[in-house]
Amino acid sequence: MTFVVVDNCIKCKYTDCVAVCPVDAFFEGPNFLVIDPAICIDCALCVPECPADAIFQDTELPPEQTEYLAINAQLCQEWPNITEIIAPPLDADEWNGVANKLPLLEK
């Protein structure tokens, strides 16, 4: 089992979650974070740290978010690892809660 970063992280990219991950399973893209399913130990420490409520256990993904399981698995192989908190984008709060952001995902 693994945790998955979903749609609401796009353009928010809060990084509070990476600081609590004991196995450094987060990877950073231009406007999104992903979790490597091969590294994640299913500890759930990241979930309450996410201000955007954008992290779900793979078995509890909302039906409209299931494609993010494959997106996380793919992009963690392409993006660099992130282990420390960085400042979110200046407009992150404006994007928090906006639905259907997949077309805005920068790879």
Contact map, one row per residue, 1 for C-alpha under 8 A:
11100000000000000000000000000000000010011100000000000000111000000000000000000000000000000000000000000000000
11110000000000000000000000000000000010011100000000000000110000000000000000000000000000000000000000000000000
11111000000000000000000000000000001010010101000000000011110000000000000000000000000000000000000000000000000
01111100000000000000000000000000011010000000000000000011110010000001100100000000000000000000000000000000000
00111110100000000000000000000000111000000000000000000111000000000001100100000000000000000000000000000000000
00011111110000000000000000000000000000000000000000000111000000001001000000000000000000000000000000000000000
00001111110000000000000000000000000000000000000000000100000000001001000000000000000000000000000000111100000
00000111111100000000000000000000000000000000000000011100000000000000000000000000000000000000001111101000000
00001111111111000000000000000001100000000000000000010100000000000000000000000000000000000000000100000000000
00000111111110000000000000000011100000000000000000000000000000000000000000000000000000000000000000001101100
00000001111110000000000000000011000000000000000000000000000000000000000000000000000000001011001000000001100
00000001111111000000000000000011000000000000000000010000000000000000000000000000000000011011101100000000000
00000000111111100000000000000011100000000000000000000000000000000000000000000000000000011001000000000000000
00000000100111111000000000000000000000000000000001110000000000000000000000000000000001110001000000000000000
00000000000011111110000000000000000000000000000001000000000000000000000000000000000111110000000000000000000
00000000000001111111000000000000000000000000010011100000000000000000000000000000000010000000000000000000000
00000000000001111111100000000000000000000000111011000000000000000000000000000000000000000000000000000000000
00000000000000111111100111000000000000000000010000000000000000000000000000000000011110000000000000000000000
00000000000000111111100000000000000000000000000000000000000000000000000000000000001110000000000000000000000
00000000000000011111110000000000000000000000110010000000000000000000000000000000000000000000000000000000000
00000000000000001111111111000000000000000000110000000000000000000000000000000000001000000000000000000000000
00000000000000000001111100000000000000000000000000000000000000000000000000000000000000000000000000000000000
00000000000000000000111110000000000000111000000000000000000000000000000000000000000000000000000000000000000
00000000000000000100111111000000000000100000000000000000000000000000000000000000111000000000000000000000000
00000000000000000100101111100000001110110000000000000000000000000000000000000000100000000000000000000000000
00000000000000000100100111110000111100000000000000000000000000000000000000010000111000000000000000000000000
00000000000000000000000011111000111100000000000000000000000000000000000000110011110000000000000000000000000
00000000000000000000000001111111110000000000000000000000000000000000000000010011110000000000000000000000000
00000000000000000000000000111111110000000000000000000000000000000000000000000011000000000000000000000000011
00000000000000000000000000011111000000000000000000000000000000000000000000000000000000000000000000000000011
00000000011110000000000000011111100000000000000000000000000000000000000000000000000000000000000000000000110
00000000111110000000000000011111110000000000000000000000000000000000000000000000000000000000000000000000110
00001000110010000000000001111011111000000000000000000000000000000000000000000000000000000000000000000000000
00011000000000000000000001111001111100000000000000000000000000000000001110110000000000000000000000000000000
00111000000000000000000011100000111110110000000000000000000000000000000110010000000000000000000000000000000
00000000000000000000000011100000011111110000000000000000000000000000000110011000000000000000000000000000000
11110000000000000000000010000000001111110000000000000000000000000000000110000000000000000000000000000000000
00000000000000000000000000000000000111110000000000000000000000000000000000000000000000000000000000000000000
00000000000000000000001110000000001111111000000000000000000000000000000000000000000000000000000000000000000
11100000000000000000001010000000001111111110000000000000000000000000000000000000000000000000000000000000000
11000000000000000000001000000000000000111110000000000000000000000000000000000000000000000000000000000000000
11100000000000000000000000000000000000011111000000000000100000000000000000000000000000000000000000000000000
00000000000000000000000000000000000000011111110000000000000000000000000000000000000000000000000000000000000
00100000000000000000000000000000000000000111111100000000100000000000000000000000000000000000000000000000000
00000000000000001001100000000000000000000011111110000000000000000000000000000000000000000000000000000000000
00000000000000011101100000000000000000000011111111000010000000000000000000000000000000000000000000000000000
00000000000000001000000000000000000000000001111111001111000000000000000000000000000000000000000000000000000
00000000000000000000000000000000000000000001111111101000000000000000000000000000000000000000000000000000000
00000000000000011001000000000000000000000000111111100000000000000000000000000000000000000000000000000000000
00000000000001111000000000000000000000000000011111111110000000000000000000000000000000000000000000000000000
00000000000001010000000000000000000000000000000111111100000000000000000000000000000000000000000000000000000
00000001100101000000000000000000000000000000000001111100000000000000000000000000000000000000000110000000000
00000001000000000000000000000000000000000000001101111110000000000000000000000000000000000000000000000000000
00001111100000000000000000000000000000000000001001111111000000000000000000000000000000000000000000000000000
00111100000000000000000000000000000000000000011001001111100000000000000000000000000000000000000000000000000
00111100000000000000000000000000000000000000001000000111110110000000000000000000000000000000000000000000000
11110000000000000000000000000000000000000101000000000011111110000000000000000000000000000000000000000000000
11110000000000000000000000000000000000000000000000000001111110000000100000000000000000000000000000000000000
10000000000000000000000000000000000000000000000000000000111110000000000000000000000000000000000000000000000
00000000000000000000000000000000000000000000000000000001111111000000000000000000000000000000000000000000000
00010000000000000000000000000000000000000000000000000001111111101100000000000000000000000000000000000000000
00000000000000000000000000000000000000000000000000000000000111111100000000000000000000000000000000000000000
00000000000000000000000000000000000000000000000000000000000011111100000000000000000000000000000000000000000
00000000000000000000000000000000000000000000000000000000000001111110000000000000000000000000000000000000000
00000110000000000000000000000000000000000000000000000000000011111111000000000000000000000000000000000000000
00000000000000000000000000000000000000000000000000000000000011111111110000000000000000000000000000000000000
00000000000000000000000000000000000000000000000000000000000000011111111000000000000000000000000000000000000
00011110000000000000000000000000000000000000000000000000000000001111111100000000000000000000000000000000000
00011000000000000000000000000000000000000000000000000000010000000111111110000000000000000000000000000000000
00000000000000000000000000000000000000000000000000000000000000000111111111000000000000000000000000000000000
00000000000000000000000000000000010000000000000000000000000000000011111111100000000000000000000000000000000
00011000000000000000000000000000011110000000000000000000000000000001111111110000000000000000000000000000000
00000000000000000000000000000000011110000000000000000000000000000000111111111000000000000000000000000000000
00000000000000000000000000000000000000000000000000000000000000000000011111111100000000000000000000000000000
00000000000000000000000000100000010000000000000000000000000000000000001111111110000000000000000000000000001
00000000000000000000000001110000011100000000000000000000000000000000000111111111100000000000000000000000000
00000000000000000000000000000000000100000000000000000000000000000000000011111110000000000000000000000000000
00000000000000000000000000000000000000000000000000000000000000000000000001111111000000000000000000000000000
00000000000000000000000000111000000000000000000000000000000000000000000000111111100000000000000000000000000
00000000000000000000000000111000000000000000000000000000000000000000000000010111110000000000000000000000000
00000000000000000000000111110000000000000000000000000000000000000000000000010011111000000000000000000000000
00000000000000000100000101110000000000000000000000000000000000000000000000000001111100000000000000000000000
00000000000000000110100101000000000000000000000000000000000000000000000000000000111110000000000000000000000
00000000000000100110000000000000000000000000000000000000000000000000000000000000011111000000000000000000000
00000000000000110110000000000000000000000000000000000000000000000000000000000000001111100000000000000000000
00000000000001100000000000000000000000000000000000000000000000000000000000000000000111110000000000000000000
00000000000001100000000000000000000000000000000000000000000000000000000000000000000011111000000000000000000
00000000000111100000000000000000000000000000000000000000000000000000000000000000000001111101000000000000000
00000000001110000000000000000000000000000000000000000000000000000000000000000000000000111111000000000000000
00000000000000000000000000000000000000000000000000000000000000000000000000000000000000011111100000000000000
00000000001100000000000000000000000000000000000000000000000000000000000000000000000000001111111000000000000
00000000001111000000000000000000000000000000000000000000000000000000000000000000000000011111111100000000000
00000000000100000000000000000000000000000000000000000000000000000000000000000000000000000111111100000000000
00000000000000000000000000000000000000000000000000000000000000000000000000000000000000000011111100000000000
00000001001100000000000000000000000000000000000000000000000000000000000000000000000000000011111111000000000
00000001100100000000000000000000000000000000000000010000000000000000000000000000000000000001111111000000000
00000001000000000000000000000000000000000000000000010000000000000000000000000000000000000000001111100000000
00000001000000000000000000000000000000000000000000000000000000000000000000000000000000000000001111111000000
00000011000000000000000000000000000000000000000000000000000000000000000000000000000000000000000011111000000
00000010000000000000000000000000000000000000000000000000000000000000000000000000000000000000000001111110000
00000011010000000000000000000000000000000000000000000000000000000000000000000000000000000000000001111111100
00000010010000000000000000000000000000000000000000000000000000000000000000000000000000000000000000011111100
00000000000000000000000000000000000000000000000000000000000000000000000000000000000000000000000000011111100
00000000011000000000000000000000000000000000000000000000000000000000000000000000000000000000000000001111110
00000000011000000000000000000011000000000000000000000000000000000000000000000000000000000000000000001111111
00000000000000000000000000001111000000000000000000000000000000000000000000000000000000000000000000000001111
00000000000000000000000000001100000000000000000000000000000000000000000000100000000000000000000000000000111
